[in-house]
Amino acid sequence: MSEAASPVKSRELNMGRDSGWLIGADIFAVFLALVGQVVLTRALITEDYGIFIIALDVFATAFLVIDLGLPTILARDGAKSVNQIWNAIWRIYRIQLYCMIPFLILSIIGIPIFIGDWKGHLMLLFVCIAIALLHIFSYAPRSGLRAAGLAWMEAWTKVIERFVTMSGYLILYYSGNESVESYAIAFLIGALFGLAASLLFAKSSLKTNNQQSEWSELGDCWKDNKSLLIQSLPFAITLGVLPYVVRIEKFIVAGNLGIESAALFHVAQIAWLAGLVVPQAMRAALLPIMGERRNDSLRFEASVDKSLDICFGLLPIGLFGGAILIKSLLPMAFPEQYIDGTLGASAVELFMVLLLGWCFTLLATPTYTALQAGKNPWHFTIFIGAVVVFAALVGFLLISYFSYSTEKGLFAAAIASTISSGFLLFSSIHLSKQWRIVVERKVEFLSTIGLATISCYGFVTDSIIAFSGIVIFMFTPRGWRAIFSTD
């Protein structure tokens, strides 16, 4: 990134610094989100809460295709010509708006067809649609900030969104409001603030009067919209199916065990998803760096190797920190029926099963991102498609087989999710052709996966063998060195 061509407020990309900002902000934002979920479970009856979270998930999943994969392309290529990022954001919006119209019409037509009591929840459904769209339109400016080395600004937009949403929840809760539509509107206002902050930060930092830059400076695919859409197509398809990776088990639980069981599984997943912000933030910070280096195999593999150091260093912290926090805080935070087994199982025990899946997902971060940033984006599409199909098959078979018992069905869902995370790890290694690095670091991989598995089993059974994973902390110092390095 040359100083002459870059906006004044842009800066060099740095994996440790940028991922640190995003991880820190995401953890704080997720903490606020957890507080919000606690408020929702206490303010709303279980059925209303279940309908709210299922509606959000359904529309977020259905509308994500409107993203078209364009913000991902911007995050990958933006560092090549920072002066074009602001213009690229609005170019992306123009394309996305045309795509949004037919999907919006189809969703309005589909509501009365697929939802029986749609009149009773019409306002809630439309608010959830608006929330999903606002989130999609916030991706482009956030990707632009990240590509310009301004991940700290992107981080603040996430905190602002969550803070406004949680504040709205608390105001409604302490005023005695029990309307699910009111809480949905509070979420909508938070999403609106998040989008506004993203655009304001991007405009103040990335807008430039320099008219000399050409679209081709971002890459050949930016020369015209047809080339751009063809290049983004693999990511668009991927984004269309990606949400099912973490939601498929919840949808199957809702179909086989009922809405209340889905609400319980969602509570267990809330804590698990909170942990997933770490690999998600790392992937977000890594993508621009790997995109910039994808034609330099040595530097590209060096990024994979370094990011593995960070993953091995963070894993034991997340493993034991997550287990301790959830065992101590979840029973205090959520209503008793989500913890004591009244709804069929304990959300705490379900989380301990899901925790191993978090470990697999974290270790997959470098190879997952390598597929995203690689020369052939279709490999990434094949990867995500295979993971979704695998998760759907395993989830359907296990949950259906044990559906005669709510408790066993819920544990089957958690086990299916963890198995799918393991498949995600090994398939990402295979498709990104990074087995050489895995073989070179086989001691780290085998010991980490083996000890993490034993520890999670110990957490579920309240056994002393849970402390076996303490040995993994030997990898933490090297991870911290990688985070604070200047590369």
C-alpha positions in Angstrom: 0.0 0.0 0.0 1.8 3.1 -1.1 1.4 6.3 0.9 0.8 8.4 -2.2 -2.2 6.4 -3.4 -3.7 5.7 0.0 -6.1 7.8 2.0 -4.5 9.6 5.0 -6.2 7.3 7.5 -5.4 4.0 6.0 -2.5 1.9 7.3 -0.5 -1.3 6.6 -2.2 -4.6 7.2 -1.1 -6.5 10.3 -2.5 -9.9 11.2 -1.8 -9.7 15.0 -3.0 -6.1 15.4 -6.1 -6.4 13.2 -7.2 -9.8 14.5 -6.6 -8.5 18.1 -8.9 -5.6 17.5 -11.6 -7.7 15.9 -11.3 -10.5 18.5 -11.5 -8.0 21.4 -14.4 -6.1 20.0 -16.3 -9.3 19.0 -15.8 -10.7 22.5 -17.1 -7.5 24.1 -20.0 -7.3 21.5 -20.9 -11.0 22.2 -20.9 -10.3 25.9 -23.4 -7.6 25.3 -25.4 -10.0 23.1 -25.4 -12.6 25.9 -26.8 -10.0 28.3 -29.4 -9.3 25.7 -30.3 -12.9 25.3 -30.6 -13.3 29.1 -33.0 -10.3 29.1 -35.0 -11.9 26.3 -35.4 -15.3 28.0 -36.6 -13.5 31.2 -38.9 -11.1 29.5 -40.5 -13.4 26.9 -42.3 -16.7 27.3 -40.4 -19.6 25.9 -42.7 -19.9 22.8 -42.3 -16.2 21.9 -38.5 -16.4 22.4 -38.4 -19.5 20.2 -40.4 -17.9 17.4 -38.2 -14.7 17.5 -34.9 -16.5 17.2 -36.2 -18.9 14.6 -37.6 -16.0 12.5 -34.3 -14.1 12.8 -32.3 -17.2 11.7 -34.6 -18.0 8.8 -34.5 -14.5 7.3 -30.8 -14.1 7.9 -30.2 -17.4 6.1 -32.7 -16.6 3.2 -31.4 -13.1 2.5 -27.7 -13.7 2.8 -27.5 -14.6 -0.9 -28.2 -10.8 -1.5 -24.7 -10.3 -0.2 -23.5 -11.8 -3.6 -20.1 -12.4 -2.1 -19.1 -8.9 -3.1 -17.9 -7.7 0.4 -15.7 -10.8 0.5 -14.1 -9.8 -2.8 -13.6 -6.3 -1.5 -11.9 -7.5 1.7 -9.7 -9.8 -0.4 -8.7 -7.2 -3.1 -9.2 -3.8 -1.3 -5.6 -3.5 -0.1 -4.4 -3.4 -3.7 -6.0 0.1 -4.2 -7.3 1.7 -1.1 -8.3 4.8 -3.0 -11.0 2.8 -4.8 -12.6 1.2 -1.7 -15.2 4.0 -1.1 -16.3 3.9 -4.7 -16.3 0.1 -4.5 -18.7 0.1 -1.6 -21.3 2.1 -3.5 -20.8 0.0 -6.6 -21.5 -3.1 -4.4 -24.7 -1.4 -3.1 -26.0 -0.7 -6.5 -25.6 -4.3 -7.5 -27.1 -5.6 -4.3 -30.2 -3.4 -4.5 -31.1 -4.9 -7.8 -30.7 -8.3 -6.3 -32.7 -7.5 -3.2 -36.0 -6.6 -5.0 -37.0 -10.1 -6.2 -36.0 -11.7 -2.9 -38.0 -9.2 -1.0 -41.1 -9.8 -3.2 -40.7 -13.6 -2.8 -40.4 -13.4 1.0 -43.6 -11.3 1.2 -45.4 -13.8 -1.0 -44.0 -16.7 0.9 -44.9 -15.6 4.4 -48.6 -16.6 4.2 -47.8 -19.8 2.3 -45.2 -21.2 4.7 -46.3 -19.7 8.0 -49.6 -20.8 9.4 -50.3 -18.1 12.0 -48.7 -15.3 10.0 -51.3 -12.7 10.8 -50.5 -13.0 14.5 -46.8 -12.4 13.9 -46.8 -10.2 10.8 -45.1 -7.2 12.4 -42.4 -9.4 14.0 -41.7 -11.1 10.6 -41.3 -7.7 8.8 -39.0 -6.4 11.5 -36.9 -9.5 11.2 -36.7 -9.0 7.5 -35.5 -5.4 8.0 -32.9 -6.6 10.5 -31.5 -9.2 8.1 -31.2 -6.6 5.3 -29.5 -4.0 7.5 -26.9 -6.5 8.5 -26.2 -7.4 4.9 -25.7 -3.8 3.9 -23.2 -3.3 6.7 -20.8 -5.9 5.3 -19.4 -3.8 2.5 -18.3 -0.8 4.5 -16.9 -3.0 7.3 -14.9 -5.0 4.7 -13.6 -1.8 3.2 -12.4 -0.6 6.6 -10.7 -3.9 7.2 -9.0 -4.0 3.8 -7.6 -0.5 4.5 -6.0 -1.6 7.8 -8.7 0.1 9.9 -10.0 -3.0 11.6 -10.3 -0.9 14.8 -13.0 1.1 13.2 -14.9 -2.0 12.1 -14.6 -3.3 15.6 -16.2 -0.2 17.0 -19.2 -0.5 14.7 -19.9 -3.9 16.1 -19.7 -2.7 19.7 -22.0 0.3 18.9 -24.6 -2.0 17.3 -24.7 -4.4 20.2 -24.6 -1.6 22.9 -27.7 0.1 21.3 -29.5 -3.2 21.0 -28.8 -4.3 24.6 -29.8 -0.8 25.9 -33.1 -1.1 24.1 -33.7 -4.5 25.6 -32.9 -3.3 29.2 -35.2 -0.3 28.8 -38.1 -2.5 27.7 -37.4 -5.1 30.4 -37.3 -2.7 33.3 -40.4 -0.9 32.0 -42.2 -4.3 32.2 -42.7 -4.7 28.4 -43.4 -8.4 27.4 -44.1 -7.8 23.7 -41.8 -9.7 21.4 -42.4 -7.1 18.6 -41.0 -4.4 20.9 -37.8 -6.3 21.5 -37.5 -7.0 17.8 -37.7 -3.2 17.1 -35.0 -2.6 19.6 -32.8 -5.0 17.7 -33.7 -3.2 14.5 -32.6 0.1 15.9 -29.3 -1.4 17.0 -28.7 -2.8 13.4 -29.5 0.7 12.0 -26.9 2.3 14.3 -24.4 -0.3 13.3 -24.9 0.4 9.6 -24.8 4.1 10.1 -21.5 3.9 12.1 -20.0 1.7 9.4 -20.8 4.2 6.6 -19.7 7.2 8.6 -16.4 5.7 9.5 -15.8 4.5 6.0 -16.7 7.9 4.5 -14.5 9.8 6.9 -11.5 7.5 6.3 -11.8 6.2 2.7 -13.5 8.8 0.6 -11.0 10.5 -1.7 -11.0 13.0 -4.4 -8.3 11.2 -6.3 -9.8 10.3 -9.7 -6.7 8.8 -11.2 -7.2 5.3 -9.9 -8.6 2.6 -12.3 -10.9 -0.3 -11.3 -8.3 -2.7 -12.6 -6.0 -1.7 -9.8 -8.2 -3.8 -7.5 -7.9 -6.7 -9.9 -9.0 -7.8 -13.3 -12.4 -8.9 -12.1 -13.3 -5.3 -11.1 -13.1 -4.0 -14.7 -16.9 -4.6 -15.3 -19.9 -5.8 -13.3 -20.1 -9.1 -15.3 -16.5 -10.1 -14.4 -17.1 -9.0 -10.8 -20.2 -11.1 -10.5 -18.6 -14.1 -12.1 -15.6 -13.9 -9.7 -17.9 -13.4 -6.7 -20.3 -16.2 -7.7 -18.5 -18.9 -5.7 -18.6 -16.7 -2.6 -22.3 -15.8 -3.3 -23.2 -19.5 -3.5 -21.1 -20.2 -0.4 -22.8 -17.5 1.6 -26.1 -18.8 0.6 -25.4 -22.1 2.3 -22.8 -21.1 5.0 -25.4 -20.1 7.7 -26.7 -23.7 7.7 -23.3 -24.9 9.0 -24.2 -23.5 12.5 -28.0 -23.5 12.2 -28.8 -26.9 10.6 -29.0 -28.8 13.9 -31.3 -26.1 15.4 -33.6 -26.3 12.5 -33.7 -30.2 12.7 -34.3 -30.0 16.5 -37.2 -27.6 15.9 -38.7 -30.0 13.4 -38.2 -33.2 15.4 -38.4 -32.0 19.0 -40.4 -28.8 18.9 -39.9 -25.0 19.4 -39.1 -25.2 23.1 -36.3 -27.7 22.5 -34.9 -25.4 19.7 -35.0 -22.5 22.2 -33.0 -24.6 24.7 -30.5 -25.7 22.1 -30.2 -22.0 21.0 -29.2 -21.0 24.6 -26.5 -23.6 24.5 -25.4 -22.4 21.1 -25.3 -18.8 22.2 -22.3 -19.5 24.4 -20.7 -21.6 21.7 -21.3 -18.9 19.1 -19.8 -16.4 21.5 -16.6 -18.4 21.3 -16.7 -18.6 17.5 -16.1 -14.9 17.3 -12.4 -15.7 17.8 -11.9 -17.8 14.6 -14.3 -15.5 12.8 -12.3 -12.4 13.7 -9.1 -14.1 12.8 -10.5 -15.1 9.4 -11.6 -11.5 8.8 -8.1 -10.2 9.6 -6.4 -12.9 7.6 -8.4 -12.6 4.4 -7.0 -9.3 3.1 -3.4 -10.4 4.0 -3.7 -13.8 2.3 -5.5 -12.2 -0.7 -2.6 -9.8 -1.1 -0.1 -12.8 -0.9 -2.0 -15.4 -2.9 0.4 -15.2 -5.9 3.4 -15.6 -3.6 3.4 -19.2 -2.3 6.1 -18.7 0.3 4.5 -15.7 1.9 1.1 -17.3 1.6 2.2 -20.4 3.5 4.1 -18.3 6.0 0.7 -16.6 6.8 -0.9 -20.1 7.3 1.9 -21.2 9.6 1.9 -18.0 11.7 -1.9 -18.1 12.1 -1.6 -21.7 13.3 0.7 -20.5 16.0 -2.0 -18.0 17.1 -4.7 -20.8 17.0 -2.7 -23.2 19.1 -1.9 -20.4 21.6 -5.5 -19.3 22.0 -7.2 -22.8 22.1 -6.5 -23.7 25.7 -7.5 -20.2 26.8 -10.8 -20.6 25.0 -11.2 -24.2 26.1 -10.9 -23.7 29.9 -12.1 -20.1 29.9 -15.2 -21.0 28.1 -15.9 -24.0 30.3 -15.4 -22.0 33.6 -17.4 -19.1 32.4 -20.4 -21.1 31.2 -20.5 -23.4 34.3 -20.5 -20.4 36.6 -22.4 -17.8 34.7 -25.1 -19.6 32.6 -27.0 -20.9 35.6 -27.1 -17.4 37.1 -28.0 -15.7 33.9 -30.7 -17.8 32.3 -34.1 -18.9 33.7 -34.0 -22.2 35.6 -35.8 -24.2 33.0 -32.9 -23.8 30.6 -30.4 -25.3 33.1 -32.2 -27.9 35.3 -33.3 -30.3 32.6 -37.0 -29.3 32.7 -36.9 -28.8 28.9 -35.2 -32.1 28.4 -31.5 -31.3 29.0 -29.2 -28.8 30.5 -27.8 -26.0 28.3 -24.6 -26.1 30.2 -24.0 -29.8 29.4 -24.9 -29.3 25.8 -22.4 -26.4 25.6 -19.6 -28.7 26.9 -20.2 -31.1 23.9 -20.2 -28.1 21.5 -17.0 -26.8 23.0 -15.0 -29.5 21.3 -16.5 -28.4 18.0 -15.2 -24.9 18.8 -11.7 -26.3 19.1 -11.9 -27.9 15.7 -13.3 -24.7 14.1 -10.5 -22.6 15.6 -7.8 -25.0 14.3 -9.4 -24.8 10.8 -9.1 -21.0 10.7 -5.8 -20.8 8.6 -6.9 -23.4 6.0 -10.4 -22.1 5.9 -9.1 -18.7 5.0 -6.5 -20.1 2.6 -9.5 -21.5 0.6 -11.2 -18.1 0.7 -8.2 -16.2 -0.5 -6.9 -18.9 -2.9 -6.6 -18.6 -6.7 -9.7 -20.8 -7.3 -12.6 -19.6 -5.1 -14.7 -22.6 -6.3 -12.7 -24.8 -4.0 -14.1 -22.7 -1.1 -17.6 -23.2 -2.4 -17.1 -27.0 -2.8 -15.7 -27.0 0.8 -18.7 -25.2 2.4 -21.2 -27.2 0.3 -19.6 -30.5 1.5 -19.7 -29.3 5.1 -23.4 -28.4 4.9 -24.4 -31.6 3.2 -22.4 -33.6 5.8 -23.9 -31.6 8.7 -27.4 -32.1 7.4 -27.0 -35.9 6.9 -25.3 -36.4 10.3 -27.7 -34.1 12.1 -30.8 -35.6 10.5 -29.7 -39.2 11.2 -28.6 -38.7 14.8 -31.4 -36.4 15.9 -34.2 -38.4 14.1 -32.8 -41.6 15.6 -32.9 -40.3 19.1 -36.1 -38.2 18.7 -38.0 -40.5 21.0 -36.2 -38.9 23.9 -35.9 -35.1 24.1 -32.7 -35.4 26.2 -31.0 -37.9 23.9 -32.2 -35.9 20.8 -30.7 -32.7 22.1 -27.4 -34.4 23.0 -27.4 -36.0 19.5 -27.7 -32.5 18.0 -24.7 -31.3 20.0 -22.7 -34.4 19.0 -23.7 -34.0 15.3 -22.5 -30.3 15.4 -19.2 -31.3 16.9 -18.6 -34.1 14.3 -19.4 -31.6 11.6 -16.8 -29.2 13.0 -14.3 -32.0 12.8 -15.2 -32.6 9.2 -14.8 -28.9 8.5 -11.2 -29.0 9.9 -10.0 -32.0 7.9 -11.8 -31.1 4.7 -10.3 -27.5 4.8 -6.8 -29.0 5.2 -7.3 -31.3 2.3 -8.8 -28.9 -0.1 -6.3 -26.1 0.7 -3.5 -28.7 0.2 -1.9 -27.8 3.5 -1.2 -31.4 4.7 2.6 -30.6 4.6 2.2 -28.1 7.4 0.0 -30.5 9.3 2.5 -33.3 9.0 5.3 -31.0 10.1 3.3 -30.0 13.2 1.7 -33.4 13.8 2.7 -33.4 17.4 0.8 -30.2 18.1 -2.2 -31.3 16.1 -2.5 -34.8 17.7 -1.8 -33.7 21.2 -4.2 -30.7 21.0 -7.1 -32.6 19.5 -6.6 -35.6 21.8 -6.3 -33.6 25.0 -9.2 -31.2 24.1 -11.4 -34.2 23.5 -10.6 -35.7 26.8 -11.1 -32.4 28.6 -14.5 -31.8 27.0 -15.6 -35.3 28.0 -14.4 -34.5 31.5 -16.4 -31.2 31.6 -19.6 -33.1 30.6 -19.1 -35.8 33.2 -17.7 -33.5 35.9 -14.5 -35.7 35.9 -11.0 -34.7 37.0 -9.8 -35.8 33.5 -11.0 -32.4 32.3 -7.7 -31.0 33.6 -5.7 -33.1 31.0 -6.0 -30.2 28.6 -3.8 -28.0 30.8 -0.8 -29.4 28.9 -1.9 -27.6 25.8 -0.9 -24.3 27.5 2.6 -25.1 26.5 1.7 -23.7 23.0 0.4 -20.4 24.3 3.7 -18.3 24.6 4.5 -18.9 20.9 0.9 -17.9 20.1 1.2 -14.6 21.9 4.5 -13.9 20.2 2.8 -14.4 16.8 -0.1 -12.0 17.8 2.3 -9.2 18.8 4.7 -9.5 15.9 4.8 -6.7 13.4 4.2 -8.8 10.3 
